[in-house]
Amino acid sequence: MKKTVVVIGTGIMAAGIAAGFIAQSIPVIILGRSKEKADACLEKAVQLAQKIGLAGENAQKNASQIIEDQFTGLMETWSDWSQCQWVIETIAENLQVKQTVFAYLDTVVPPHIPIGSNSSGFPITKIAQGLSTANRMMGAHYFMPAEVVPLVEIVMGEKTDLQFAQQVYDLYKAVGKKPVLVKKDIPGFLANRIQHALMREALSLVQEGIASPEDIDDAVKYSFGFRYAAVGPMTQKEISGWDGMANAAKEIYPSLSNITALPPVVQKLMSEGKTGMKAGEGFRKWTAEQIKQVSESYSRRLKAAFDVLNIE
């Protein structure tokens, strides 16, 4: 019998995370606050798994058959923890609630089974603070859409044992994900730190009137962003040469933004409720048709980027 993966939560991320395992013929347990929400999450997960492509024994099964291979229920009533190989929490970003969930898992999940949190903001060190088995707890940070984006950040807390982190790392490698090991529990982990460094400079350029949001998008998409679909920034500089980068850095680094708060142009957007597509306006206005077009284009391009990254 195959060891299961337990997903705690029933939202969009939970469905995407579950889909990744279901697509690889690994049975999933989805636990939520209600059986109805967990059932709906499983149905969505199966749809996503079929969309990204099924592997192994699932390939010839239809949706109803695949659903029968999984299980949904309430966390408090699930008892067969010993059959799990990995437990991942992906509930709302509320530290106290996450701590409560982890405190419960600390007592019911056998200590040899690793437990992770998909939290994007709270460090696993805080979530697992004071727990007796914090050594097997870690961050496991996905990026939306979780069923498509390959990266999973395995973040070690202050008490995480490397052997548990390596065990989870190997699991994700086996199911076709691209895990990275973050050896210190720092704010933003790895990818978001790099992303926010870019956003700080981009927003500062908008604030100073140097470039428009549209031109910044194009500058990234059609220059280094274009190259990053082929290789990452470190390898790209290995190709082009660190000496050229070092010379440019002497000129550029002193002028880079070092702000520690959002620039006024973004604060103004927030105060006016202009939070982007979901509000119908951010730096620009969005019609329903524009949102649909961009969303569909985004999905197609993500799929194309995924295909490119899988070319060896």
KOLSE-648189 format. One record per residue (C-alpha): x, y, z. Coordinates in nm, 4 decimals, always signed. Layout:
BEGIN
+----------+----------+----------+
!     east !    north !       up !
+----------+----------+----------+
!        X !        Y !        Z !
...
+----------+----------+----------+
***
This chain:
BEGIN
+----------+----------+----------+
!     east !    north !       up !
+----------+----------+----------+
!  +0.0000 !  +0.0000 !  +0.0000 !
!  +0.1328 !  +0.3416 !  -0.0975 !
!  +0.2046 !  +0.5909 !  +0.1772 !
!  -0.0314 !  +0.8872 !  +0.1685 !
!  +0.0191 !  +1.2628 !  +0.1746 !
!  -0.2057 !  +1.4636 !  +0.4059 !
!  -0.3075 !  +1.8132 !  +0.2945 !
!  -0.4652 !  +2.0234 !  +0.5687 !
!  -0.6781 !  +2.2981 !  +0.4168 !
!  -0.9404 !  +2.3270 !  +0.1431 !
!  -0.8542 !  +2.6446 !  -0.0484 !
!  -0.6984 !  +2.7103 !  -0.3880 !
!  -0.3466 !  +2.6243 !  -0.2723 !
!  -0.4645 !  +2.3017 !  -0.1085 !
!  -0.6267 !  +2.1885 !  -0.4333 !
!  -0.3139 !  +2.2692 !  -0.6334 !
!  -0.0841 !  +2.0945 !  -0.3861 !
!  -0.3051 !  +1.7864 !  -0.3755 !
!  -0.3248 !  +1.7803 !  -0.7557 !
!  +0.0512 !  +1.7519 !  -0.7850 !
!  +0.0559 !  +1.4335 !  -0.5789 !
!  -0.2606 !  +1.2858 !  -0.7301 !
!  -0.1152 !  +1.3332 !  -1.0780 !
!  +0.1796 !  +1.1180 !  -0.9692 !
!  -0.0420 !  +0.8373 !  -0.8322 !
!  +0.0253 !  +0.9225 !  -0.4675 !
!  -0.2926 !  +0.8928 !  -0.2570 !
!  -0.3937 !  +1.2147 !  -0.0828 !
!  -0.5917 !  +1.2836 !  +0.2323 !
!  -0.7579 !  +1.6284 !  +0.2353 !
!  -0.8647 !  +1.7457 !  +0.5801 !
!  -1.0674 !  +2.0608 !  +0.6402 !
!  -1.3177 !  +2.2299 !  +0.8698 !
!  -1.6070 !  +2.0552 !  +0.6962 !
!  -1.6481 !  +1.7425 !  +0.4891 !
!  -1.8288 !  +1.9448 !  +0.2215 !
!  -1.5343 !  +2.1829 !  +0.1736 !
!  -1.2877 !  +1.8967 !  +0.1717 !
!  -1.4945 !  +1.7111 !  -0.0914 !
!  -1.5093 !  +2.0224 !  -0.3100 !
!  -1.1337 !  +2.0697 !  -0.2744 !
!  -1.0712 !  +1.7095 !  -0.3802 !
!  -1.2958 !  +1.7463 !  -0.6843 !
!  -1.1023 !  +2.0571 !  -0.7866 !
!  -0.7699 !  +1.8813 !  -0.7218 !
!  -0.8654 !  +1.5925 !  -0.9485 !
!  -0.9662 !  +1.8347 !  -1.2247 !
!  -0.6306 !  +2.0116 !  -1.1929 !
!  -0.4437 !  +1.6796 !  -1.1896 !
!  -0.6112 !  +1.5783 !  -1.5133 !
!  -0.5346 !  +1.9180 !  -1.6631 !
!  -0.1605 !  +1.8977 !  -1.5914 !
!  -0.1461 !  +1.5336 !  -1.6999 !
!  -0.1655 !  +1.2108 !  -1.5032 !
!  +0.1238 !  +0.9716 !  -1.4624 !
!  +0.1474 !  +0.6036 !  -1.3771 !
!  -0.1579 !  +0.4122 !  -1.2667 !
!  -0.3822 !  +0.7206 !  -1.2739 !
!  -0.3314 !  +0.7850 !  -1.6431 !
!  -0.6164 !  +0.5668 !  -1.7631 !
!  -0.8635 !  +0.6516 !  -1.4858 !
!  -1.1520 !  +0.8930 !  -1.5070 !
!  -1.2287 !  +1.1569 !  -1.2466 !
!  -1.4753 !  +0.9491 !  -1.0453 !
!  -1.2301 !  +0.6599 !  -1.0174 !
!  -0.9479 !  +0.8881 !  -0.9085 !
!  -1.1641 !  +1.0494 !  -0.6407 !
!  -1.2375 !  +0.7064 !  -0.4959 !
!  -0.8636 !  +0.6546 !  -0.4418 !
!  -0.8421 !  +0.9593 !  -0.2140 !
!  -0.9990 !  +1.0478 !  +0.1206 !
!  -1.1473 !  +1.3629 !  +0.2724 !
!  -1.2587 !  +1.4465 !  +0.6227 !
!  -1.2014 !  +1.6508 !  +0.9369 !
!  -0.8577 !  +1.6814 !  +1.0946 !
!  -0.9932 !  +1.6000 !  +1.4410 !
!  -1.1512 !  +1.2731 !  +1.3251 !
!  -0.8650 !  +1.1421 !  +1.1119 !
!  -0.6604 !  +0.8828 !  +1.2991 !
!  -0.4589 !  +0.6793 !  +1.0488 !
!  -0.1555 !  +0.9086 !  +1.0627 !
!  +0.0879 !  +0.6171 !  +1.0635 !
!  +0.0221 !  +0.5564 !  +0.6920 !
!  +0.1388 !  +0.9068 !  +0.5960 !
!  +0.4726 !  +1.0012 !  +0.4474 !
!  +0.4201 !  +1.3797 !  +0.4553 !
!  +0.1765 !  +1.6214 !  +0.6188 !
!  +0.1446 !  +1.9748 !  +0.4803 !
!  -0.0692 !  +2.2554 !  +0.6232 !
!  -0.2055 !  +2.5208 !  +0.3881 !
!  -0.4749 !  +2.7035 !  +0.5843 !
!  -0.5369 !  +3.0798 !  +0.6085 !
!  -0.2441 !  +3.3053 !  +0.6995 !
!  -0.3222 !  +3.3356 !  +1.0685 !
!  -0.0289 !  +3.2615 !  +1.2989 !
!  -0.2357 !  +3.1671 !  +1.6022 !
!  -0.4503 !  +2.9234 !  +1.4054 !
!  -0.1439 !  +2.7681 !  +1.2438 !
!  +0.0192 !  +2.7286 !  +1.5852 !
!  -0.2946 !  +2.5573 !  +1.7133 !
!  -0.2942 !  +2.3154 !  +1.4193 !
!  +0.0747 !  +2.2360 !  +1.4639 !
!  +0.0335 !  +2.1862 !  +1.8372 !
!  -0.2332 !  +1.9265 !  +1.7592 !
!  -0.0210 !  +1.7569 !  +1.4922 !
!  +0.2699 !  +1.7505 !  +1.7360 !
!  +0.0715 !  +1.5102 !  +1.9540 !
!  -0.1062 !  +1.2879 !  +1.6990 !
!  +0.1374 !  +1.2444 !  +1.4072 !
!  +0.4103 !  +0.9844 !  +1.4749 !
!  +0.7436 !  +1.1640 !  +1.5300 !
!  +0.9163 !  +1.0057 !  +1.2303 !
!  +0.6735 !  +1.1701 !  +0.9832 !
!  +0.7726 !  +1.5198 !  +0.8611 !
!  +0.5226 !  +1.8062 !  +0.8889 !
!  +0.5310 !  +2.1231 !  +0.6778 !
!  +0.3588 !  +2.4581 !  +0.6413 !
!  +0.2895 !  +2.6327 !  +0.3125 !
!  +0.2870 !  +2.9697 !  +0.4899 !
!  +0.4376 !  +3.2460 !  +0.2781 !
!  +0.4735 !  +3.4933 !  +0.5627 !
!  +0.5176 !  +3.3179 !  +0.8974 !
!  +0.8483 !  +3.1461 !  +0.9742 !
!  +0.8270 !  +2.7809 !  +1.0685 !
!  +1.0319 !  +2.8630 !  +1.3789 !
!  +0.7385 !  +3.0695 !  +1.5116 !
!  +0.4730 !  +2.8235 !  +1.3990 !
!  +0.6500 !  +2.5320 !  +1.5716 !
!  +0.7723 !  +2.7295 !  +1.8727 !
!  +0.7771 !  +2.5254 !  +2.1927 !
!  +0.6667 !  +2.1996 !  +2.0294 !
!  +0.8391 !  +1.8771 !  +2.1299 !
!  +0.8836 !  +1.7507 !  +1.7719 !
!  +0.9808 !  +2.0788 !  +1.6055 !
!  +1.2820 !  +1.8930 !  +1.4659 !
!  +1.0582 !  +1.7322 !  +1.1970 !
!  +0.8721 !  +2.0533 !  +1.1117 !
!  +0.9638 !  +2.2819 !  +0.8225 !
!  +0.8329 !  +2.5321 !  +0.5730 !
!  +0.7172 !  +2.3936 !  +0.2381 !
!  +0.6360 !  +2.7022 !  +0.0363 !
!  +0.4622 !  +2.6654 !  -0.2999 !
!  +0.3896 !  +2.9333 !  -0.5585 !
!  +0.0552 !  +2.9843 !  -0.7337 !
!  -0.0661 !  +2.8040 !  -0.9292 !
!  +0.0752 !  +2.5238 !  -0.7124 !
!  -0.0050 !  +2.2498 !  -0.9618 !
!  +0.1951 !  +2.4239 !  -1.2373 !
!  +0.4842 !  +2.6207 !  -1.0821 !
!  +0.7614 !  +2.3647 !  -1.0174 !
!  +0.9360 !  +2.5310 !  -0.7228 !
!  +0.8822 !  +2.4262 !  -0.3607 !
!  +1.0965 !  +2.5958 !  -0.0966 !
!  +1.1941 !  +2.3593 !  +0.1862 !
!  +1.2702 !  +2.5981 !  +0.4733 !
!  +1.4534 !  +2.4764 !  +0.7807 !
!  +1.3571 !  +2.6296 !  +1.1139 !
!  +1.5909 !  +2.6749 !  +1.4057 !
!  +1.5217 !  +2.3185 !  +1.5248 !
!  +1.4624 !  +2.1382 !  +1.1944 !
!  +1.6842 !  +1.8324 !  +1.1464 !
!  +1.8518 !  +1.8193 !  +0.8060 !
!  +1.7543 !  +1.4533 !  +0.7645 !
!  +1.3834 !  +1.5447 !  +0.7677 !
!  +1.4354 !  +1.8357 !  +0.5279 !
!  +1.6304 !  +1.6083 !  +0.2932 !
!  +1.3560 !  +1.3451 !  +0.3130 !
!  +1.0952 !  +1.5972 !  +0.1978 !
!  +1.3338 !  +1.7381 !  -0.0631 !
!  +1.3729 !  +1.3881 !  -0.2086 !
!  +0.9944 !  +1.3339 !  -0.2088 !
!  +0.9383 !  +1.6464 !  -0.4155 !
!  +1.2141 !  +1.5492 !  -0.6574 !
!  +1.0441 !  +1.2123 !  -0.7015 !
!  +0.7088 !  +1.3715 !  -0.7948 !
!  +0.8598 !  +1.6051 !  -1.0536 !
!  +0.8763 !  +1.9251 !  -0.8497 !
!  +1.1865 !  +2.1434 !  -0.8219 !
!  +1.2649 !  +2.1773 !  -0.4506 !
!  +1.5241 !  +2.4141 !  -0.3083 !
!  +1.6645 !  +2.3854 !  +0.0423 !
!  +1.6657 !  +2.7084 !  +0.2454 !
!  +1.8972 !  +2.6425 !  +0.5374 !
!  +1.8002 !  +2.9410 !  +0.7515 !
!  +1.4513 !  +3.0604 !  +0.8450 !
!  +1.4728 !  +3.4161 !  +0.7111 !
!  +1.1858 !  +3.6501 !  +0.6111 !
!  +1.0722 !  +3.5814 !  +0.2550 !
!  +1.2707 !  +3.2580 !  +0.2383 !
!  +1.4571 !  +3.2484 !  -0.0953 !
!  +1.2438 !  +3.3273 !  -0.4003 !
!  +1.0337 !  +3.6010 !  -0.2398 !
!  +1.3434 !  +3.7794 !  -0.1113 !
!  +1.4795 !  +3.7947 !  -0.4652 !
!  +1.1376 !  +3.8900 !  -0.6023 !
!  +1.0903 !  +4.1703 !  -0.3491 !
!  +1.4377 !  +4.3066 !  -0.4187 !
!  +1.3322 !  +4.3415 !  -0.7818 !
!  +0.9940 !  +4.4908 !  -0.6871 !
!  +1.1544 !  +4.7472 !  -0.4563 !
!  +1.3655 !  +4.8774 !  -0.7437 !
!  +1.0789 !  +4.8572 !  -0.9955 !
!  +0.8380 !  +5.0505 !  -0.7711 !
!  +1.1047 !  +5.3083 !  -0.6913 !
!  +1.1544 !  +5.3676 !  -1.0636 !
!  +0.7791 !  +5.4236 !  -1.1013 !
!  +0.7737 !  +5.6534 !  -0.7981 !
!  +1.0543 !  +5.8646 !  -0.9402 !
!  +0.8870 !  +5.8917 !  -1.2807 !
!  +1.1741 !  +5.7158 !  -1.4564 !
!  +0.9619 !  +5.4451 !  -1.6192 !
!  +0.5971 !  +5.3382 !  -1.6470 !
!  +0.4683 !  +5.0091 !  -1.5065 !
!  +0.4142 !  +4.8883 !  -1.8638 !
!  +0.7716 !  +4.9647 !  -1.9670 !
!  +0.9080 !  +4.7933 !  -1.6559 !
!  +0.7082 !  +4.4823 !  -1.7454 !
!  +0.8528 !  +4.4855 !  -2.0957 !
!  +1.2061 !  +4.5521 !  -1.9714 !
!  +1.1917 !  +4.2441 !  -1.7498 !
!  +0.9996 !  +4.0138 !  -1.9853 !
!  +1.2118 !  +4.0791 !  -2.2897 !
!  +1.5604 !  +4.0973 !  -2.1349 !
!  +1.6786 !  +3.9051 !  -1.8289 !
!  +1.3317 !  +3.7594 !  -1.7628 !
!  +1.3433 !  +3.6096 !  -2.1109 !
!  +1.6813 !  +3.4524 !  -2.0342 !
!  +1.5713 !  +3.3223 !  -1.6950 !
!  +1.3367 !  +3.0745 !  -1.8601 !
!  +1.6567 !  +2.9094 !  -1.9859 !
!  +1.8999 !  +2.9550 !  -1.6943 !
!  +1.8961 !  +3.1231 !  -1.3534 !
!  +2.0837 !  +3.4448 !  -1.2683 !
!  +2.3911 !  +3.2719 !  -1.1253 !
!  +2.4435 !  +3.0469 !  -1.4284 !
!  +2.3710 !  +3.3347 !  -1.6661 !
!  +2.6604 !  +3.5287 !  -1.5149 !
!  +2.8802 !  +3.2212 !  -1.5333 !
!  +2.8073 !  +3.2320 !  -1.9066 !
!  +2.8572 !  +3.6052 !  -1.9586 !
!  +3.1388 !  +3.6467 !  -1.7068 !
!  +3.1517 !  +3.7804 !  -1.3517 !
!  +3.4037 !  +4.0472 !  -1.4470 !
!  +3.1506 !  +4.2309 !  -1.6611 !
!  +2.8919 !  +4.2076 !  -1.3869 !
!  +3.1431 !  +4.3317 !  -1.1273 !
!  +3.2322 !  +4.6368 !  -1.3318 !
!  +2.8679 !  +4.7267 !  -1.3861 !
!  +2.7944 !  +4.6770 !  -1.0166 !
!  +3.0441 !  +4.9476 !  -0.9184 !
!  +2.8357 !  +5.1991 !  -1.1118 !
!  +2.4867 !  +5.0643 !  -1.0416 !
!  +2.4887 !  +4.9426 !  -0.6791 !
!  +2.5316 !  +5.2852 !  -0.5154 !
!  +2.2221 !  +5.4169 !  -0.6967 !
!  +1.9885 !  +5.1238 !  -0.6244 !
!  +1.6869 !  +5.1822 !  -0.4031 !
!  +1.7231 !  +5.0960 !  -0.0355 !
!  +1.3781 !  +5.2053 !  +0.0827 !
!  +1.2339 !  +5.0121 !  +0.3783 !
!  +0.8646 !  +5.0955 !  +0.3216 !
!  +0.6291 !  +5.0972 !  +0.0256 !
!  +0.6742 !  +5.4084 !  -0.1893 !
!  +0.3936 !  +5.6693 !  -0.1775 !
!  +0.2666 !  +5.5762 !  -0.5240 !
!  +0.1740 !  +5.2276 !  -0.3956 !
!  +0.0433 !  +5.3516 !  -0.0620 !
!  -0.1915 !  +5.5805 !  -0.2548 !
!  -0.3212 !  +5.2875 !  -0.4609 !
!  -0.3895 !  +5.0887 !  -0.1443 !
!  -0.5711 !  +5.3765 !  +0.0254 !
!  -0.7961 !  +5.4104 !  -0.2786 !
!  -0.8727 !  +5.0384 !  -0.2878 !
!  -0.6950 !  +4.9922 !  -0.6206 !
!  -0.5482 !  +4.6508 !  -0.5483 !
!  -0.5303 !  +4.5212 !  -0.9040 !
!  -0.7492 !  +4.3002 !  -1.1168 !
!  -0.9660 !  +4.1792 !  -0.8280 !
!  -1.0680 !  +4.5416 !  -0.7649 !
!  -1.0933 !  +4.6311 !  -1.1320 !
!  -0.8028 !  +4.8746 !  -1.1059 !
!  -0.4415 !  +4.8962 !  -0.9944 !
!  -0.1897 !  +5.1058 !  -1.1849 !
!  -0.4383 !  +5.0650 !  -1.4700 !
!  -0.8113 !  +4.9916 !  -1.5042 !
!  -0.9237 !  +4.6394 !  -1.5891 !
!  -1.2418 !  +4.5369 !  -1.7676 !
!  -1.3819 !  +4.1855 !  -1.7283 !
!  -1.2784 !  +4.1057 !  -2.0847 !
!  -0.9217 !  +4.2302 !  -2.0292 !
!  -0.8931 !  +4.0224 !  -1.7132 !
!  -1.0114 !  +3.7155 !  -1.9020 !
!  -0.7651 !  +3.7734 !  -2.1866 !
!  -0.4660 !  +3.8324 !  -1.9600 !
!  -0.5528 !  +3.5357 !  -1.7368 !
!  -0.5790 !  +3.3021 !  -2.0354 !
!  -0.2541 !  +3.4365 !  -2.1812 !
!  -0.0843 !  +3.3954 !  -1.8425 !
!  -0.1911 !  +3.0306 !  -1.8232 !
!  -0.0696 !  +2.9569 !  -2.1762 !
!  +0.2659 !  +3.1224 !  -2.1137 !
!  +0.3137 !  +2.9409 !  -1.7830 !
!  +0.2547 !  +2.6132 !  -1.9659 !
!  +0.5048 !  +2.7149 !  -2.2347 !
!  +0.7615 !  +2.8125 !  -1.9709 !
!  +0.7059 !  +2.4790 !  -1.7958 !
!  +0.7681 !  +2.2966 !  -2.1238 !
!  +1.0868 !  +2.4984 !  -2.1811 !
!  +1.2164 !  +2.4190 !  -1.8318 !
!  +1.1605 !  +2.0479 !  -1.8938 !
!  +1.3842 !  +2.0470 !  -2.2032 !
!  +1.7181 !  +1.8925 !  -2.1133 !
+----------+----------+----------+
***
